[in-house]
Amino acid sequence: ALDVHISGMPYIRTMNAQNIIDEIGMFISAALIVTSLIFFFFFRSFRATLISMCVVIIGVMWAFGVLGLLRYEITVLTALIPPLIIVIGIPNCIFLINKYQQEVKKHGNQALSLQRVISKIGNATLMTNITTASGFATFIITDSKLLTEFGIVASINIIGIFILSLLIIPIVYSFMALPKTKHLKHLNKRWIDAFVNWMEGIVRDKRISVYVVSVILLVLSIIGIYQINISGSPIEDMPKKAEFFKDIRFFEQEFDGIMPIEIVIDTERKNGVLRPVNLRKMAQLSELIQEIPELSRPTSIVELVKYSKQAFYNGIPKYYQLPTSQENTFIMDVARKSQGNSDLLKNFVDSTGQVARITTFIRDVKTERMEEIESELRVNLTKIFPADRYKISLTGKALLFLKGTKYLVKNLILSLSLAIGLIALFMAYLFRSFRMIVISLIPNLLPLLVTAGVMGFVGVPIKPSTILVFSIAFGISVDDTIHFLAKYRQELSANRWRIQKSVYAALRETGVSMFYTSIVLFFGFSVFVLSSFGGTVALGALVSATLLFAMLANLILLPSLLLSLERSIANKEVLKKPQIDILPKDELPEGADLEL
């Protein structure tokens, strides 16, 4: 039996796309199972779980609908959007259903409970969904078609899932009986109280330790960041167990390379390529290319001319060489007129005989080595082909991917800066205080730095898939900060600017919801670890880890900062009333001082 191996970029792209489509179903199923189990564990209610699942399933259908409406293809990034919608949609449901059950427990009036769900939690979830959508929307400014499509579809659908949650949940509950006592038991869970008490204890008694740990993490992260590499490998993220990947490795092993590097030489005169002097220069370059171990033997017009001379001398191997000046005329005639050669000639020389092409293949090497090879080739080209007499271009899939990755990294750093800027403006609009912006950004930027440090120490390179982590995680983690600060601001006015009491009250009130949503997000993003694509696995693991760090930073570091800087922050000038009442006045305890 013949052992057949197939490769080539069109084939690889087709097989890769098929693998992506095969994984979408797995991601959606895994995300639904994981989030529904966690949801049920928290609420212990089949009814609440079923309603939430219906909301996110409709959200997933909308996601596919938006993709089709905009005529976008399913790519390695857009394939992540349906499960992302499930993971981001469930926290909306948690906030809304949790509030409904709290209100029912308080007074048992269904109509009032539903009205308060929309008026109180509606604003908060709108704010948090806008910040999350902003994190994704920043990809729209990149010059990458892949990322722009991902940013557009993700941000539209995040706002879509918010609208769905806010409409479907109150409407469905309005047709149902009030939740039974057993459905409200989760509101009194002891282990949740223990967790909140533990956090409160740390914030109250161990603030110095919190700052020391934060500074140590920051220093270690900066050391780790300096060890991060950029990866320009086009096959690094492909599924290693797939048959087509094994074929790629076979071709790399047997033919010394997989990704083409093209050298284009313009002699700037008609039929200049076939002049003996230029053929000798190209032969000299070919010898230098063969000395670089990562490059394959090059193919060019030189090989064709050598082969023509050998053919002229009846195939004797010793005549596989460039023709002498005496042989040149008739050997060139053989090269041009031979039936098979005329087609081959078109592959290496243009119709005017002025421009030649040399093709070599490069192995899958690290980015630094690829850059060294590129610079070595450029030095040799400049030496052999002086710039005043020749025009030289160096291109090919390998170099395009390398340049594209570097360009993307710059674009994505810009998109992360834009996400931070947008959210800082958003905080400024909400709280109208520069100090509050700084305080709100610290617990959200530290987890990003820690994740980047971990990437450096563990050896996860910066590549298009991993750099997405930062904008996504930042957009989601800042939601907790908005919830906490809005509640804190409200408690301050309720407690007549008694800072400690307000911080602990805000921590107790928002801690549970923040813990619930962070757990859902952590396990929800973890489903991407099941992927056979390296980039998707890294994205899932890194976003999960970042969101876990962010939850701890928002529940421990943020309250600690507020308490330590209490005198300079907790006053009416610095901590102005929010522009939007995220949590309305009737949420405040009776007799509270509402005049600001």
C-alpha positions in Angstrom: 0.0 0.0 0.0 1.1 3.5 -0.8 1.7 5.9 2.1 0.1 9.2 0.8 0.7 12.6 2.5 -1.1 15.7 1.4 -0.2 19.3 2.3 -0.3 22.9 0.9 -1.8 26.1 2.2 -5.3 25.8 0.6 -5.6 22.2 1.9 -4.4 23.2 5.4 -6.9 26.1 5.5 -9.8 23.8 4.5 -8.9 21.1 7.1 -8.4 23.8 9.8 -11.8 25.4 9.1 -13.5 21.9 9.3 -11.9 21.3 12.7 -13.1 24.7 13.9 -16.7 24.0 12.8 -16.5 20.5 14.5 -15.5 22.2 17.8 -18.4 24.7 17.9 -21.0 22.1 18.9 -18.6 20.8 21.6 -18.0 24.3 23.0 -21.7 25.2 23.1 -22.6 21.9 24.8 -19.8 22.1 27.4 -20.6 25.8 28.2 -24.3 25.0 28.6 -23.6 21.9 30.9 -21.0 23.7 33.0 -23.0 27.0 33.5 -26.3 25.2 34.1 -24.7 22.9 36.8 -23.1 25.9 38.6 -26.4 27.8 38.3 -28.4 24.9 39.7 -25.8 24.5 42.5 -26.3 28.1 43.6 -30.0 28.4 43.2 -31.2 24.8 43.7 -34.1 25.5 41.3 -34.9 23.7 38.1 -37.2 26.5 37.1 -34.6 29.3 37.4 -32.0 27.1 35.7 -34.4 26.3 32.8 -35.3 30.0 32.3 -31.7 31.0 32.2 -30.7 28.3 29.8 -33.6 29.4 27.5 -32.3 33.0 27.6 -28.7 32.0 26.6 -29.8 29.5 23.9 -31.8 32.3 22.2 -28.7 34.4 22.6 -26.6 31.7 20.8 -29.2 31.7 18.0 -28.9 35.5 17.7 -25.1 35.1 17.5 -25.3 32.8 14.5 -28.0 35.1 13.0 -25.7 38.1 13.3 -22.9 36.2 11.7 -25.1 35.2 8.8 -26.7 38.7 8.5 -23.2 40.3 8.2 -22.1 37.5 5.9 -19.1 36.6 8.1 -17.5 33.2 7.9 -17.0 31.0 10.9 -13.3 31.5 11.8 -11.2 30.3 14.8 -12.3 33.5 16.6 -16.0 33.9 15.6 -16.4 30.2 16.6 -15.8 31.3 20.2 -18.7 33.8 20.2 -21.7 31.4 20.8 -20.1 29.8 24.0 -18.9 33.3 25.0 -22.5 34.5 24.9 -23.5 31.6 27.2 -20.7 32.4 29.7 -21.4 36.2 29.7 -25.2 35.8 29.6 -25.5 33.6 32.7 -24.1 36.3 35.2 -26.9 38.6 33.9 -29.4 35.9 34.8 -27.8 35.4 38.2 -28.1 39.1 39.1 -31.7 39.4 37.9 -33.0 36.2 39.5 -31.0 36.7 42.7 -32.6 40.2 43.1 -36.1 38.9 42.3 -35.8 36.2 45.0 -34.3 38.7 47.5 -37.3 41.0 46.9 -39.8 38.2 47.2 -38.2 37.1 50.5 -38.4 40.7 51.7 -42.1 41.5 51.1 -43.7 38.7 49.0 -45.2 41.1 46.4 -44.6 39.7 42.9 -45.4 42.9 40.9 -43.3 45.1 43.1 -40.4 42.5 43.0 -40.4 42.4 39.2 -40.6 46.2 39.0 -37.6 46.5 41.3 -35.6 43.9 39.4 -35.9 46.0 36.2 -35.4 49.4 37.9 -32.6 48.4 40.3 -30.6 45.7 38.6 -31.4 46.9 35.1 -29.1 49.9 35.4 -26.2 47.9 37.0 -26.3 45.1 34.4 -26.6 47.7 31.5 -23.4 49.4 32.8 -21.5 46.1 33.2 -22.6 44.8 29.8 -21.5 48.1 28.2 -18.0 47.8 29.8 -17.8 44.1 28.7 -18.9 45.0 25.1 -16.3 47.9 25.1 -13.5 45.4 25.8 -14.6 43.4 22.7 -15.4 46.4 20.6 -11.8 47.7 20.8 -10.8 44.9 18.4 -12.8 46.7 15.7 -10.0 49.3 15.3 -7.4 46.7 14.4 -6.5 46.2 10.8 -7.1 42.5 11.0 -10.3 41.3 9.3 -10.4 38.3 11.7 -10.3 40.5 14.8 -12.6 43.2 13.4 -15.3 40.7 12.6 -14.9 39.1 16.1 -15.1 42.5 17.8 -18.3 43.6 15.9 -20.2 40.3 16.4 -19.2 39.9 20.0 -20.1 43.4 21.1 -23.5 43.4 19.3 -24.4 40.0 20.9 -23.3 41.1 24.4 -25.7 44.0 24.3 -28.2 41.6 22.7 -28.0 39.0 25.6 -28.5 41.9 28.1 -31.7 43.0 26.3 -32.9 39.3 26.2 -32.2 38.8 29.9 -34.0 42.0 30.9 -37.0 41.2 28.8 -37.5 37.4 29.1 -36.8 36.9 32.9 -39.3 39.4 34.3 -41.9 38.4 31.7 -41.6 34.7 32.3 -41.7 35.1 36.1 -44.8 37.3 35.9 -46.7 34.3 34.6 -45.4 32.0 37.3 -46.2 31.4 40.9 -44.0 33.0 43.6 -40.8 31.1 44.4 -41.3 28.6 47.3 -39.4 28.9 50.5 -37.0 26.0 49.5 -36.0 28.1 46.4 -35.0 31.0 48.7 -32.9 28.9 51.0 -29.7 29.6 49.0 -29.9 33.2 50.2 -28.9 32.0 53.7 -26.1 29.6 52.7 -23.5 29.4 55.6 -20.5 28.7 53.4 -21.1 32.0 51.5 -21.3 33.8 54.8 -18.1 32.2 55.9 -16.4 33.3 52.6 -17.6 36.9 53.0 -16.5 36.9 56.7 -13.1 35.7 55.6 -12.7 38.5 53.1 -14.0 41.1 55.7 -11.4 39.8 58.2 -8.6 40.2 55.7 -9.7 43.7 54.8 -10.2 44.7 58.4 -7.0 43.2 60.0 -4.5 42.4 57.3 -4.4 45.4 54.9 -0.6 45.8 55.2 -0.2 42.1 54.2 -2.6 42.7 51.2 -0.4 45.6 50.0 2.8 43.6 50.5 1.5 40.7 48.6 0.2 43.0 45.8 3.7 44.7 45.5 5.5 41.3 45.5 3.1 40.1 42.7 3.7 43.3 40.8 7.5 43.0 41.0 7.4 39.3 40.0 5.0 40.1 37.1 7.3 42.7 35.7 10.2 40.2 35.8 8.0 37.7 34.0 6.8 40.2 31.4 10.5 40.7 30.3 10.7 37.0 29.6 7.7 36.9 27.2 8.4 36.0 23.6 6.4 36.8 20.5 5.5 33.8 18.4 5.3 34.1 14.6 4.7 30.4 13.9 1.7 29.8 11.6 1.3 26.2 12.6 1.9 26.5 16.4 -1.9 26.7 17.3 -3.0 23.9 14.9 -4.5 20.7 16.4 -1.4 18.5 17.0 -3.3 15.2 16.7 -5.0 16.0 13.4 -3.9 14.0 10.3 -3.1 17.1 8.3 -0.8 18.4 11.0 1.1 15.1 10.9 1.4 15.6 7.1 2.8 19.1 7.7 5.5 17.6 10.0 6.2 14.8 7.4 6.9 17.5 4.7 9.0 19.5 7.0 11.1 16.4 7.8 11.5 15.1 4.3 11.8 18.3 2.3 13.5 20.6 4.9 10.8 23.1 5.2 7.1 23.9 5.1 6.6 27.7 4.7 7.8 29.4 1.5 10.2 32.3 1.4 10.2 34.1 -1.9 13.1 36.3 -3.2 12.2 38.5 -6.2 15.1 39.9 -8.2 14.5 42.7 -10.7 17.5 43.1 -13.1 16.0 46.4 -14.4 16.7 45.3 -18.1 14.8 43.1 -20.5 16.1 39.5 -20.7 18.6 40.5 -18.0 17.8 37.3 -15.9 19.4 35.0 -18.5 22.7 37.0 -18.7 25.6 34.8 -17.4 26.6 37.4 -14.8 23.1 37.4 -13.2 22.8 33.6 -13.4 26.2 33.3 -11.5 25.0 35.8 -8.9 21.8 33.8 -8.4 23.8 30.6 -8.1 26.0 32.2 -5.5 22.9 33.2 -3.5 21.5 29.7 -3.8 24.8 28.3 -2.2 24.5 30.8 0.7 20.9 29.8 1.2 21.9 26.1 1.4 24.3 26.9 4.2 21.4 28.0 6.4 20.3 24.7 8.0 16.6 25.7 8.5 16.1 26.5 4.8 15.5 24.0 2.1 17.4 23.8 -1.2 16.2 26.8 -3.3 14.5 26.4 -6.7 15.0 29.1 -9.4 16.0 29.6 -13.1 19.5 28.5 -12.1 18.3 24.9 -11.5 16.5 25.0 -14.8 19.6 26.2 -16.8 21.8 23.6 -15.1 19.3 20.9 -15.9 19.1 22.0 -19.5 22.9 21.7 -19.9 22.9 18.3 -18.3 20.1 17.2 -20.7 22.1 18.6 -23.7 25.0 16.3 -22.6 22.7 13.2 -22.5 22.0 13.5 -18.7 25.6 13.0 -17.5 25.6 14.2 -13.9 28.9 16.1 -14.0 27.3 18.5 -16.5 24.7 19.7 -14.0 26.3 23.2 -13.8 25.9 26.6 -15.3 27.0 26.9 -19.0 30.3 28.5 -19.9 30.2 31.7 -22.0 30.8 29.6 -25.2 27.9 27.2 -24.3 25.6 29.9 -23.2 23.8 30.8 -26.4 22.8 27.3 -27.5 22.1 26.0 -23.9 19.8 29.0 -23.4 18.0 28.1 -26.7 17.5 24.5 -25.3 16.1 25.9 -22.0 13.7 28.2 -23.9 12.5 25.9 -26.6 12.1 22.6 -24.7 8.4 21.8 -24.4 8.4 21.1 -20.7 10.8 23.8 -19.9 8.8 26.7 -21.3 6.1 26.1 -18.7 8.8 25.7 -16.0 10.4 29.0 -17.2 7.1 30.9 -16.4 7.4 29.8 -12.7 10.8 31.4 -12.3 11.0 34.3 -14.8 8.4 36.9 -15.9 7.4 37.3 -19.6 10.0 40.0 -20.2 12.9 38.1 -18.8 13.6 41.0 -16.5 12.4 39.6 -13.1 13.5 36.3 -11.5 12.1 34.4 -8.6 13.9 32.2 -6.1 11.8 30.0 -3.8 13.0 28.3 -0.6 11.2 26.7 2.3 11.7 27.3 6.0 11.2 24.9 8.9 8.9 25.8 11.8 11.4 27.8 13.8 11.1 30.3 16.7 10.4 33.9 15.9 13.9 35.1 17.0 15.5 32.6 14.7 13.2 33.6 11.8 14.2 37.2 12.2 17.9 36.2 12.3 17.5 34.2 9.0 15.6 37.2 7.4 18.4 39.6 8.4 21.1 37.1 7.1 19.3 36.8 3.8 19.0 40.6 3.5 22.7 41.1 4.2 23.6 38.5 1.5 21.2 40.0 -1.0 22.6 43.5 -0.6 26.2 42.1 -1.0 25.4 40.1 -4.1 22.9 42.4 -5.8 23.9 46.1 -5.3 20.9 48.4 -4.7 21.9 50.7 -7.5 21.6 48.0 -10.2 18.9 45.6 -8.8 15.6 45.8 -7.1 15.2 43.1 -4.5 12.0 42.0 -2.6 11.8 39.4 0.2 8.4 37.9 0.8 6.5 34.6 1.2 4.0 33.1 3.7 6.6 32.6 6.5 7.7 36.3 6.5 4.1 37.6 6.0 3.0 35.7 9.0 5.9 37.0 11.1 5.3 40.6 10.1 1.5 40.1 10.5 1.9 38.8 14.1 4.1 41.8 15.1 1.7 44.2 13.4 -1.2 42.5 15.3 0.6 42.7 18.6 1.0 46.5 18.1 -2.7 46.8 17.1 -3.8 44.8 20.1 -1.7 46.8 22.5 -3.5 49.8 21.1 -6.9 48.1 21.5 -6.1 47.3 25.1 -5.0 50.9 25.8 -8.3 52.0 24.1 -10.3 49.6 26.4 -8.6 51.0 29.5 -9.2 54.6 28.2 -12.8 53.9 27.4 -13.5 52.3 30.7 -11.7 55.1 32.6 -13.9 57.6 30.8 -16.9 55.6 31.8 -15.8 55.6 35.4 -15.2 59.4 35.1 -18.7 59.8 33.9 -20.2 57.6 36.6 -18.2 58.9 39.6 -16.8 62.3 38.3 -13.6 61.9 40.3 -10.0 61.4 39.1 -9.0 59.6 42.4 -11.9 57.2 42.0 -10.7 56.4 38.4 -7.2 55.6 39.7 -8.6 53.5 42.6 -11.0 51.6 40.3 -8.3 50.8 37.7 -5.6 49.4 40.2 -7.5 46.2 41.1 -8.3 45.6 37.4 -4.8 46.3 36.0 -2.9 44.2 38.6 -4.5 40.9 37.4 -3.6 41.7 33.8 0.1 42.2 34.9 0.0 39.0 36.9 -1.3 37.0 34.0 1.3 38.6 31.7 4.0 37.6 34.2 2.7 34.1 34.5 2.9 33.9 30.6 6.5 34.9 30.8 7.5 32.4 33.5 5.5 29.5 32.0 6.7 30.2 28.4 3.3 31.1 26.8 4.3 33.4 23.9 2.5 36.5 22.8 0.5 35.7 19.7 -2.8 36.8 18.2 -4.8 34.3 20.3 -3.1 35.1 23.7 -3.1 38.9 23.4 -6.9 38.8 23.1 -6.9 37.8 26.8 -6.2 41.2 28.2 -8.9 43.3 26.5 -11.5 40.5 27.2 -10.6 40.0 30.8 -10.3 43.7 31.5 -13.7 44.5 30.0 -15.3 41.7 32.2 -13.4 42.2 35.5 -14.2 45.9 35.7 -17.9 45.0 36.0 -17.3 43.9 39.6 -15.6 47.2 40.4 -18.7 49.1 39.1 -21.0 47.0 41.3 -18.9 47.5 44.3 -18.2 51.2 44.0 -21.8 52.0 43.2 -23.0 50.1 46.3 -20.2 51.7 48.4 -21.2 55.2 47.3 -24.8 54.4 48.2 -23.9 53.0 51.6 -21.8 56.1 52.4 -24.8 58.4 52.0 -27.0 55.9 53.9 -24.5 55.7 56.8 -23.8 59.4 57.0 -20.2 59.1 55.5 -19.1 56.5 58.1 -16.4 54.9 55.9 -15.7 51.5 57.6 -19.4 50.7 58.0 -20.0 51.5 54.4 -17.1 49.4 53.0 -18.1 46.3 55.0 -21.8 46.8 54.1 -20.9 47.1 50.4 -18.6 44.0 50.6 -21.3 41.9 52.2 -24.0 43.1 49.7 -22.0 42.7 46.5 -19.5 40.0 47.6 -22.0 37.1 47.1 -23.0 38.2 43.6 -19.4 38.9 42.6 -18.4 35.5 43.9 -21.2 33.7 42.0 -20.6 35.5 38.7 -16.8 35.0 38.9 -17.2 31.3 39.5 -19.5 31.0 36.5 -17.1 33.0 34.3 -14.1 31.0 35.6 -15.6 27.6 34.7 -17.3 29.0 31.6 -14.1 30.1 30.0 -12.4 26.9 31.2 -14.4 25.0 28.5 -12.1 26.4 25.9 -9.3 24.2 27.4 -11.1 21.3 25.7 -10.1 22.7 22.2 -7.6 21.0 20.0 -6.3 24.5 19.0 -3.4 25.6 21.2 -4.4 29.3 20.9 -8.0 28.6 22.1 -6.7 26.5 25.0 -4.4 29.4 26.1 -7.2 31.9 25.7 -9.5 29.9 27.9 -6.9 29.2 30.6 -5.5 32.7 30.8 -8.9 34.5 30.8 -10.2 32.1 33.6 -7.1 32.7 35.7 -7.2 36.5 35.1 -10.9 36.7 36.1 -10.1 34.7 39.3 -7.3 37.2 40.2 -9.6 40.1 39.4 -12.3 38.8 41.7 -9.9 38.6 44.6 -8.5 42.0 43.8 -11.9 43.6 43.7 -13.1 41.9 46.9 -9.9 42.4 48.9 -7.6 45.0 47.4 -10.3 47.5 46.4 -12.0 47.7 49.9 -8.5 47.9 51.5 -7.6 50.9 49.3 -10.9 52.6 50.1 -10.3 52.1 53.8 -6.6 53.2 53.7 -7.4 56.3 51.7 -10.6 57.0 53.5 -10.0 60.6 54.5 -8.9 61.7 51.0 -11.6 59.8 49.2 -14.8 59.5 51.3 -16.0 63.0 51.0 -18.6 64.6 48.8 -16.1 66.5 46.6 -14.1 63.4 45.6 -16.8 60.8 45.7 -19.6 62.7 43.9 -23.0 61.2 43.4 -22.9 58.9 40.3 -24.3 60.4 37.1 -26.5 57.4 36.7 -28.3 55.9 39.7 -26.9 52.4 39.3 -28.6 51.3 42.5 -31.7 53.6 43.1 -32.4 55.5 46.3 -35.2 53.2 47.5 -32.5 50.5 48.0 -31.1 52.6 50.9 -32.1 51.8 54.5 -35.0 53.8 56.0 -34.0 57.1 57.6 -30.8 57.4 55.6 -29.5 60.8 54.7 -30.3 61.0 50.9 -29.4 64.6 50.5 -25.9 64.9 48.9 
